[in-house]
Amino acid sequence: MELITTYICKKGDIGVHDNMFGGVLLGLIDDAAASYASQICDTQKIVTLKIDELIFKSPVKVGSLLKIYGKVERFGTTSIRLYIEVRKHNVRTGDQEIVTHTNIKFVRI
């Protein structure tokens, strides 16, 4: 898998339970995956068609460093499906913990 982007969780990303909002994380995934798909397909003329189920396996707190990885699952004539994985990265130890993962499909417009 290829590292697509890195993001630090900020106070504005946090909800009432002191965890990152799921919608914020979903937006990060969509943005990172769209950029990656555009790069692979050599076009910006793509839109998100489908995001598969997301299960949040680990909470994200303020200051957490998130790394978003991706790989191509399927490359068609007008679409691309990517596997995306979000991991919390511990800067002290280098350990990573999976926060969530999904498949996301884009189509050319």
C-alpha positions as CSV (number, residue, x, y, z in Angstrom):
1,M,0.0,0.0,0.0
2,E,1.1,3.5,-0.7
3,L,1.0,6.4,1.8
4,I,-1.5,9.0,0.4
5,T,-1.6,11.6,3.1
6,T,-0.9,12.4,6.7
7,Y,-3.2,14.5,9.0
8,I,-3.0,15.7,12.6
9,C,-6.3,15.6,14.5
10,K,-7.2,19.1,15.8
11,K,-9.7,20.4,18.4
12,G,-12.1,21.4,15.7
13,D,-12.3,17.8,14.6
14,I,-13.5,16.6,18.0
15,G,-17.1,15.9,19.1
16,V,-18.7,15.8,22.6
17,H,-17.1,12.5,23.5
18,D,-13.5,13.8,22.9
19,N,-13.1,11.7,19.7
20,M,-12.8,12.7,16.1
21,F,-16.2,13.1,14.4
22,G,-16.8,10.2,12.0
23,G,-17.9,12.6,9.3
24,V,-14.6,14.5,9.5
25,L,-12.8,11.2,9.1
26,L,-15.0,10.2,6.2
27,G,-14.2,13.6,4.5
28,L,-10.5,13.0,4.9
29,I,-10.9,9.5,3.4
30,D,-12.9,10.9,0.4
31,D,-10.4,13.7,-0.2
32,A,-7.3,11.6,0.0
33,A,-8.8,8.8,-2.1
34,A,-10.0,11.3,-4.8
35,S,-6.6,12.8,-5.0
36,Y,-5.0,9.4,-5.3
37,A,-7.5,8.3,-7.9
38,S,-6.9,11.5,-9.9
39,Q,-3.2,10.9,-9.9
40,I,-3.5,7.3,-11.0
41,C,-6.1,8.1,-13.7
42,D,-4.3,11.2,-14.9
43,T,-7.5,13.3,-14.7
44,Q,-9.5,15.3,-12.2
45,K,-12.8,14.5,-14.0
46,I,-13.8,11.8,-11.4
47,V,-16.5,11.7,-8.8
48,T,-17.1,9.4,-5.8
49,L,-19.7,6.8,-6.7
50,K,-19.7,4.5,-3.6
51,I,-18.0,4.2,-0.3
52,D,-18.3,0.8,1.4
53,E,-19.0,0.3,5.1
54,L,-16.8,2.0,7.6
55,I,-16.3,0.5,11.0
56,F,-14.5,2.7,13.5
57,K,-12.2,0.3,15.3
58,S,-10.2,2.8,17.4
59,P,-11.0,6.4,18.7
60,V,-8.9,9.3,17.4
61,K,-8.0,12.0,20.0
62,V,-6.6,15.5,19.6
63,G,-3.0,15.4,18.5
64,S,-3.2,11.9,16.9
65,L,-1.2,11.6,13.7
66,L,-3.3,9.8,11.1
67,K,-1.8,8.2,8.0
68,I,-4.0,7.3,5.1
69,Y,-2.8,4.5,2.8
70,G,-4.3,3.2,-0.4
71,K,-4.0,0.7,-3.2
72,V,-5.9,0.0,-6.4
73,E,-8.3,-2.9,-6.1
74,R,-9.7,-2.7,-9.6
75,F,-9.1,-0.4,-12.6
76,G,-11.8,-0.3,-15.2
77,T,-12.4,1.7,-18.4
78,T,-14.5,4.3,-16.7
79,S,-14.0,3.5,-13.0
80,I,-11.5,2.8,-10.3
81,R,-11.9,1.0,-7.0
82,L,-9.4,1.7,-4.2
83,Y,-8.8,0.1,-0.8
84,I,-8.2,2.8,1.8
85,E,-6.8,2.2,5.3
86,V,-6.5,4.9,8.0
87,R,-4.0,4.3,10.8
88,K,-3.0,6.1,13.9
89,H,0.8,6.5,14.0
90,N,2.7,6.7,17.3
91,V,5.5,9.1,16.6
92,R,7.5,7.8,19.6
93,T,7.5,4.1,18.8
94,G,6.6,4.0,15.1
95,D,3.7,1.6,15.9
96,Q,0.5,2.0,13.9
97,E,-3.1,1.0,14.8
98,I,-5.8,0.7,12.2
99,V,-8.6,3.2,12.8
100,T,-10.8,2.1,9.9
101,H,-10.7,0.8,6.3
102,T,-13.0,0.7,3.3
103,N,-13.3,0.4,-0.4
104,I,-14.2,3.5,-2.4
105,K,-15.2,3.7,-6.1
106,F,-14.8,6.6,-8.4
107,V,-16.2,7.1,-11.9
108,R,-15.1,9.4,-14.7
109,I,-17.4,12.2,-15.7
